[in-house]
């Protein structure tokens, strides 16, 4: 949704003025049908309403890269080594563990993502990035200074994850 908001903001700059009008639900039957379809899941409904699957995003993401230094001791380095170069740790047990853990990871645009149980991918962050995200969600625009566990849940819903997420959020909120 953030990409759509940015796209609309860029379009707004091209106009001298614009108005946003809310259309009542009874006057917008397409949106009403879609809302009903989402709230009342019934397989028989799908026979009458065509569903279009988007094969690619309607708004392209700008190319983002997250270069990994070869000499860093980051927790993400073994995953990048495995995915990009096919190298595993020398210890047989560590290599086996990495393969098992790596099955839930993927690299998109040179960034490491983890499959979420709820569906979308979660971007895996380094500690410096994680601190910025916590600060932004806890103290940023429209923030409500959540407690540690609810702050961690909000970070997850936003689409980010790192191994010490819950402990970091609890420690940060306790300082507030």
Secondary structure by P-SEA (a helix, b strand, c coil): caaaaaaaaaaaaaccbbbbbbbcccccaaaaaaaaaaacccaaaaacbbbbbbcccccccccccccccccccccaaaaaaaaacccccccaaaaaaaaaaaccccccccbbbbbbcccbbbbbbcaaaaaaaaaaaacccccccccaaaaaaaaaaacccccaaaaaaaaaaaac
